[in-house]
Amino acid sequence: MNSRGNSSILIIGRYNFDEYFLLHRGDFSQLSGGKLRCNEYPKADITYMTAHSSKGLGYDYVILINAIEGKYGFPSQIENDPIMKLVTVQDGSMKFAEERRLFYVALTRTKNRIYLLTSESKPSRFVKELIRDWGVECPPKLKMNLGNKDNTTSKNRCPACGFPLTQKYNKNIGLDLWICTNEPEVCDFMTNDINAMGDIFRCPVCIDGFMIVKKNRDSEDRFFGCTNHRPDGAGCNHVEARGER
């Protein structure tokens, strides 16, 4: 990263106190505006934020620190305040669903490379999933027990990010759709066919229509067709093979 000139670097922690421990090590000093000064690379443009604070922002490179398993790790395993449970919606679609969304937010703060700092003895379950289930590179010398792959059926899970899909009526398209429950900023997958799992997209021809999964009456083959198509041939007749997407 030091060869990228004035590239912006974001260090993400799960908690505000992660920054305190980072500074306590003596490798960084605190500047104004959330900026940090790295002793080894004093000219580097470095910012610290929590995963919550980083939503909607983008940097050239990201370093996620303290990706460990534990009460104050990522996912956070601090029991919720009983009062907070009364005023927040609890998502039971999968274990640590809200923490998982937050982790995905952290992973998507850059279009370049993100570095995850974890522990060999207590790696975050999210880090192990990335290595085991998604083929993320891991240093050979880092030996950890990755456990078994999640055998939960993938039929109702997003093929893009692995989050559960929920069925909702979409008034713009006029259909019941299967929509990813992840943060829309992170994953906007939606399909009208749970078996084909074809991600709906805007029609490139008529612009105001949507390309949804349709089925050939004779061959049963599925393809993308515009919602503006009419049986009498009026409207938009644009179609695409599923393999083209």
Secondary structure, DSSP 8 states (H G I E B T S, - for coil): -TTSSS-EEEEEESSTHHHHHHHHTTSEEE-GGGEEEESSSTT-EEEEEETTTTTT---SEEEE---BSSTTSSS------HHHHHHS----SSTTHHHHHHHHHHHTS-SSEEEE---SSSB-HHHHHHHHHH-----TT----------S-STTB-TTT--BEEEEEETTTTEEEEEE-S-TTT---EES-TTT----EE-TTTSSSEEEEEE-TTT--EEEEETTB-TTS-B---EEEGGG-
